[in-house]
Amino acid sequence: MTRPRDLAGYGANPPDIRWPGGAGLAVNFVLNIEEGSEYSVGDGDGRSESALSEVRASRVPAGDRDLAAESMYEYGSRVGFWRLHRLFRSRGLPLTVFASALALERCPDIAAAISATDWDICAHGWRWIEHYHLDAQTEADHIAKAHESLTRTVGRPPKGWYCRYSASPATRDLLVAHGGYTYDSDAYNDDLPYWTDVSGKPHLVIPYSMVTNDAKFLSGDVFAASDYASFLIDSFDILLDEAGDMPRMMSVGLHSRIIGHPGRMAGLIRFMDHIAGRADVWVCGRDEIADFWRDAVPSGQGR
């Protein structure tokens, strides 16, 4: 195994630090931009995308274009992104963009809008496809193409990496070998960043979360905006209570085609209102978390 498991983590002894400003809890909003890079007949995939859509299974014959599914994805780039762009810009909140590179190639207006902000970029693949289906050479090519493409379309390179759902056993080694990525988020196993060893080199991991993620709307775990807001608020309140004597981190995963619908975005706004103006909370980008962690908990200190 090139990626051995670690079932212990920090255990009862997390690092004894505070986030910037003395905050105990870091909150990071993440917008996944995938629309235009998903599976499609037009890109030679032999099928349309069926995941994270308003319907759970395609109703068209296998191998035919699912124009409804394509249209549901298009809502994210045509409407949802711009609604979220206005929201975050109006509130002056930082945002991390998990960007599938081909999506921004095909949506130059969105790439330009992101370029005009100080939002940080984390590569979400060259396309929004599963890396665990790729052979190592193809995966290495996709990792390199994503870095080059995002640097070109946004005007600044991505510092982080996040696969669609799961990495392959080779992903982390390939990222380190590429040299352009300073951390990855291909883990769901902690409420704090941590260091790991990759081919004898220290590598930073900033875990992500499927729990505090707007995909819950499509899985059926929540339906109403009030349910979504309540779940985020409850998660935040517990983490903030724990953060009184240990650092904590909360990732809020978003998708333009999901949370970008008005009846859902209302829940996100309620959560934003709940955390607004808190002196004990650091709302930040993922790059900021990575930069702070390298200084506060250098490799070799903690786990």
CORLINGI-V81553 format. One record per residue. N is the residue number from 1. SS is DSSP state (@ for helix, = for strand, . for the rest). PHI is phi in whole degrees, -180 to 180 (* if undefined). OMEGA is omega in degrees with one decimal (999 if undefined). Layout:
{{N | SS | PHI | OMEGA} {N | SS | PHI | OMEGA}}
This chain:
{{1 | . | * | 176.5} {2 | . | -87 | 179.5} {3 | . | -136 | -178.8} {4 | . | -66 | -180.0} {5 | . | -79 | 174.0} {6 | . | -130 | -177.3} {7 | . | -87 | -175.7} {8 | . | -94 | -177.5} {9 | . | 59 | 178.2} {10 | . | -77 | -178.8} {11 | . | 58 | -178.2} {12 | . | -84 | -173.4} {13 | . | -130 | 176.2} {14 | . | -67 | 179.5} {15 | . | -56 | -179.0} {16 | . | -92 | -178.2} {17 | . | -137 | 169.1} {18 | . | -120 | 172.9} {19 | . | -71 | 179.1} {20 | @ | -52 | -178.8} {21 | @ | 76 | -179.2} {22 | @ | 81 | -178.6} {23 | . | -68 | 175.8} {24 | . | -95 | -175.0} {25 | = | -124 | 172.9} {26 | = | -101 | 178.0} {27 | = | -115 | -177.2} {28 | = | -125 | 174.0} {29 | = | -87 | -178.3} {30 | = | -125 | 175.1} {31 | = | -108 | 176.7} {32 | = | -84 | 177.1} {33 | = | -111 | -173.0} {34 | . | -127 | -172.4} {35 | . | -64 | -177.0} {36 | . | 104 | 179.1} {37 | . | -116 | -177.6} {38 | . | -78 | 177.8} {39 | . | -57 | 177.3} {40 | . | -155 | 177.1} {41 | @ | -64 | -178.1} {42 | @ | -63 | 178.0} {43 | @ | -96 | 174.6} {44 | . | 83 | -177.8} {45 | . | -86 | 178.4} {46 | . | 80 | 179.1} {47 | . | -163 | 172.3} {48 | . | -91 | 177.7} {49 | . | -66 | 178.3} {50 | . | -123 | -176.8} {51 | . | -84 | 177.8} {52 | . | 47 | 178.2} {53 | . | -124 | -177.8} {54 | . | -71 | 174.7} {55 | . | -119 | -171.6} {56 | . | -84 | 179.4} {57 | . | -150 | 179.8} {58 | . | -63 | 178.4} {59 | . | -103 | 179.0} {60 | . | -97 | -179.8} {61 | . | -58 | 179.5} {62 | . | -56 | 179.3} {63 | . | 94 | 176.8} {64 | . | -90 | 175.6} {65 | . | -68 | 172.7} {66 | . | -96 | -174.9} {67 | @ | -68 | 177.2} {68 | @ | -67 | 179.3} {69 | @ | -63 | 177.5} {70 | @ | -59 | -178.2} {71 | @ | -66 | 177.9} {72 | @ | -65 | 175.5} {73 | @ | -68 | -178.9} {74 | @ | -62 | 177.5} {75 | @ | -58 | -178.9} {76 | @ | -62 | -177.7} {77 | @ | -83 | -177.9} {78 | @ | -80 | -172.1} {79 | @ | -128 | -170.8} {80 | @ | -58 | -179.8} {81 | @ | -58 | -174.9} {82 | @ | -69 | 175.0} {83 | @ | -65 | 178.7} {84 | @ | -70 | 177.1} {85 | @ | -58 | 178.2} {86 | @ | -64 | -177.8} {87 | @ | -62 | -176.5} {88 | @ | -69 | 178.6} {89 | @ | -67 | -178.4} {90 | @ | -67 | -179.5} {91 | @ | -95 | 179.6} {92 | . | 65 | -177.2} {93 | . | -96 | 175.5} {94 | . | -72 | -178.8} {95 | . | -146 | 171.9} {96 | = | -99 | 179.8} {97 | = | -104 | 168.7} {98 | = | -85 | -169.8} {99 | = | -108 | 166.4} {100 | . | -77 | -166.0} {101 | @ | -59 | -177.6} {102 | @ | -64 | 177.8} {103 | @ | -61 | 179.7} {104 | @ | -77 | 173.0} {105 | @ | -61 | -176.3} {106 | @ | -88 | 178.5} {107 | . | -128 | -174.4} {108 | @ | -62 | 178.2} {109 | @ | -67 | 177.2} {110 | @ | -69 | 177.3} {111 | @ | -59 | -179.9} {112 | @ | -67 | 179.3} {113 | @ | -65 | 177.4} {114 | @ | -67 | -179.6} {115 | @ | -59 | -177.8} {116 | . | -79 | 177.1} {117 | . | -103 | 171.9} {118 | . | -104 | 178.1} {119 | . | -63 | -179.5} {120 | = | -90 | -173.4} {121 | = | -113 | 173.3} {122 | = | -122 | -177.8} {123 | = | -67 | -178.8} {124 | . | -115 | -177.7} {125 | . | 92 | 170.6} {126 | . | -71 | 169.7} {127 | . | -121 | 178.3} {128 | . | -87 | 179.2} {129 | . | -134 | -175.2} {130 | . | -79 | -179.7} {131 | @ | -72 | 179.7} {132 | @ | -73 | 173.1} {133 | @ | -95 | -174.0} {134 | . | -95 | 169.6} {135 | . | -75 | -171.0} {136 | @ | -61 | -178.6} {137 | @ | -68 | 177.9} {138 | @ | -64 | 178.8} {139 | @ | -63 | 177.6} {140 | @ | -60 | 178.3} {141 | @ | -63 | -179.9} {142 | @ | -66 | 178.5} {143 | @ | -62 | 179.7} {144 | @ | -69 | -179.1} {145 | @ | -65 | 178.8} {146 | @ | -62 | -179.2} {147 | @ | -64 | -179.3} {148 | @ | -64 | -176.5} {149 | @ | -64 | -177.9} {150 | @ | -67 | 176.3} {151 | @ | -61 | -178.8} {152 | @ | -74 | -174.0} {153 | @ | -79 | -177.4} {154 | @ | -98 | 178.8} {155 | . | 92 | 174.4} {156 | . | -150 | -173.6} {157 | . | -78 | 171.8} {158 | . | -74 | 176.8} {159 | . | -96 | -178.3} {160 | = | -112 | -179.5} {161 | = | -140 | 174.2} {162 | . | -148 | 178.8} {163 | . | -74 | 166.9} {164 | . | -73 | 176.9} {165 | . | 67 | -174.1} {166 | . | -141 | 172.2} {167 | . | -73 | 167.4} {168 | . | -90 | 175.8} {169 | . | -59 | -176.8} {170 | . | -96 | -168.9} {171 | @ | -55 | -173.7} {172 | @ | -63 | 176.6} {173 | @ | -63 | -179.2} {174 | @ | -68 | 177.1} {175 | @ | -64 | 179.9} {176 | @ | -65 | 178.9} {177 | @ | -65 | 178.3} {178 | @ | -62 | 174.8} {179 | . | 91 | -177.0} {180 | . | -95 | -177.1} {181 | . | -112 | -176.5} {182 | . | -101 | 175.7} {183 | = | -161 | 168.3} {184 | = | -132 | 179.3} {185 | . | -119 | -179.4} {186 | . | -83 | 178.1} {187 | . | -159 | -179.5} {188 | . | -131 | -162.6} {189 | . | -104 | -177.8} {190 | . | -160 | 173.4} {191 | . | -103 | 177.8} {192 | . | -145 | 170.4} {193 | . | -65 | 175.7} {194 | = | -157 | 177.5} {195 | = | -97 | 173.5} {196 | = | -137 | -179.6} {197 | = | -101 | 177.8} {198 | = | -127 | 179.9} {199 | . | 53 | 177.5} {200 | . | 83 | -180.0} {201 | = | -116 | 176.6} {202 | = | -71 | -177.9} {203 | = | -138 | -175.8} {204 | = | -92 | 176.3} {205 | = | -118 | 174.8} {206 | . | -115 | -173.7} {207 | . | -59 | 176.9} {208 | . | -107 | 179.6} {209 | . | -145 | 168.8} {210 | . | -91 | -175.9} {211 | . | -80 | 179.3} {212 | . | -93 | -170.0} {213 | = | -133 | -178.2} {214 | . | -69 | 173.6} {215 | . | -61 | 177.3} {216 | @ | -60 | 176.9} {217 | @ | -64 | -175.7} {218 | @ | -89 | 176.1} {219 | @ | -81 | -178.6} {220 | . | 92 | 179.1} {221 | . | -68 | 172.2} {222 | . | -133 | 176.3} {223 | . | -126 | -176.7} {224 | . | -85 | 176.8} {225 | @ | -59 | 179.7} {226 | @ | -65 | 177.0} {227 | @ | -66 | 179.8} {228 | @ | -63 | 179.1} {229 | @ | -61 | -178.8} {230 | @ | -62 | -179.0} {231 | @ | -67 | 177.4} {232 | @ | -64 | -179.1} {233 | @ | -64 | 178.2} {234 | @ | -63 | 178.3} {235 | @ | -62 | 179.7} {236 | @ | -61 | -176.1} {237 | @ | -64 | 178.0} {238 | @ | -66 | 179.1} {239 | @ | -62 | -179.6} {240 | @ | -66 | 176.7} {241 | @ | -63 | 177.2} {242 | @ | -63 | -175.9} {243 | . | -70 | 174.8} {244 | . | -64 | -179.9} {245 | . | -133 | 173.5} {246 | . | -157 | 179.8} {247 | . | -71 | 177.6} {248 | = | -141 | -179.2} {249 | = | -136 | 178.6} {250 | = | -129 | 175.9} {251 | = | -103 | 177.9} {252 | = | -115 | -176.6} {253 | = | -87 | -175.4} {254 | = | -131 | 175.5} {255 | = | -136 | -177.8} {256 | . | -58 | -176.7} {257 | . | -81 | 179.3} {258 | . | -107 | -177.0} {259 | . | -69 | -178.9} {260 | . | -69 | 174.2} {261 | . | -78 | -170.8} {262 | @ | -59 | -178.4} {263 | @ | -67 | 176.8} {264 | @ | -93 | -177.3} {265 | @ | -63 | 177.1} {266 | @ | -57 | 178.4} {267 | @ | -68 | 177.1} {268 | @ | -63 | 179.9} {269 | @ | -63 | 178.4} {270 | @ | -62 | 177.5} {271 | @ | -66 | 177.6} {272 | @ | -57 | 178.2} {273 | @ | -62 | -177.3} {274 | @ | -66 | -175.0} {275 | @ | -98 | -174.4} {276 | . | -64 | 172.4} {277 | . | 73 | -179.3} {278 | . | -82 | -179.6} {279 | . | -72 | -177.5} {280 | . | -94 | -178.3} {281 | = | -128 | 176.0} {282 | = | -109 | 174.5} {283 | = | -88 | -165.3} {284 | . | -151 | 171.9} {285 | . | -88 | -177.8} {286 | @ | -70 | 175.9} {287 | @ | -62 | 178.6} {288 | @ | -64 | 176.7} {289 | @ | -61 | -178.8} {290 | @ | -62 | -178.4} {291 | @ | -64 | -179.5} {292 | @ | -65 | -175.9} {293 | @ | -66 | 178.8} {294 | @ | -61 | -180.0} {295 | @ | -80 | -174.0} {296 | @ | -81 | -178.4} {297 | . | -133 | -178.8} {298 | . | -61 | 176.2} {299 | . | -54 | -177.8} {300 | . | 102 | 174.4} {301 | . | -105 | -173.4} {302 | . | 71 | -178.8} {303 | . | -97 | 999}}
